[in-house]
Amino acid sequence: MNIPADYCTGYLREIEVPPPHSAMDFAAWFEVYLGDGWHGFHPRNNKARIGRILIARGRDAADVALTTTFAPSTLESFEVWTA
């Protein structure tokens, strides 16, 4: 279809989501250029959400991997704080 698109990864906040909702979640979505600009779509939730925190944008998941290792490794700690 020749529509410009990007694979995006980051965090999806629970802003304007009625309880019960889950805590902030690591997520992936895509953005496409349609007419007047870039528009984000998140097919997993199938509804509009606000509060996306973009960490990386690329052609596919391999472009924006959270970590890439080539030997055994152990994640000691990982925290994300947002306001």
N, C-alpha and C positions, 0 to 999 in steps of 0.2 A: 504494500500500500504506500510505501515510500513516505511514511510519517516519522519525523525525527522523534526519538524516544531515548530516555535514560533510565537505568536501574538505580534506585536510591535505597539507602539503608540508614537507619537511625533509630530514634526512640519515638514512640507514640504515647503522648500523655493522655490522661483520662479527663481532660477538660470537656465540660458540658456532656458528660456521659452519666446518665442516671445510675444510682446504686442498684444492685450490687455491681461494681466494676472491679476489674483487676488492677493491680499496680501498673505503673508505667512499664511498657513492654518494648523490647527490642523488636524492630519490625522492618519489613522491606515493602517498597511501593514503587510505582513507576510514574514518570512524568512524560507527557507528550506535548509537542508544539502544535497547537490547533489555532489557526487564524491569527489571533491577537496576542498570543504568548504561551508560556509553559503552564500546563495544568497537571496537578498531581491526582493520582488514582490509587486507591488502596483496596484491591479486590478481596482481601481476606475479610474485612469488616463490612463490605458492600454498602457503606453509607459514608456521607461526608464527615470528616473529623478535622478538628483543628489542633494545633499544638504539636505538630511534627517537629522534631529536632533532627535536622539533617546532619549526618556524620560524613557520608561519602556519596558520590554520584559517579557512575561509570557505565560501561557498555553492558556488563553482566555481573553476576555475583563474584566471579573471580577477580574483577577489577577492584572491588570494594570490600574484600575480606577483612573481617575484624582482626584476625591474626592469620599468619601463614608461617608454618613451621616445617622443617625438614628433618627433625629428629624428635625424640620424645621430649615433652615439656610439661610443666605443671603450672597452672595459673594460681598464683599465690593470693591475689586480691584484685577486685575490680569493683569500683563504685562510680556511680554517676549521680551528680547533684544538679538539679535545675531549679530555676526560680520562676 
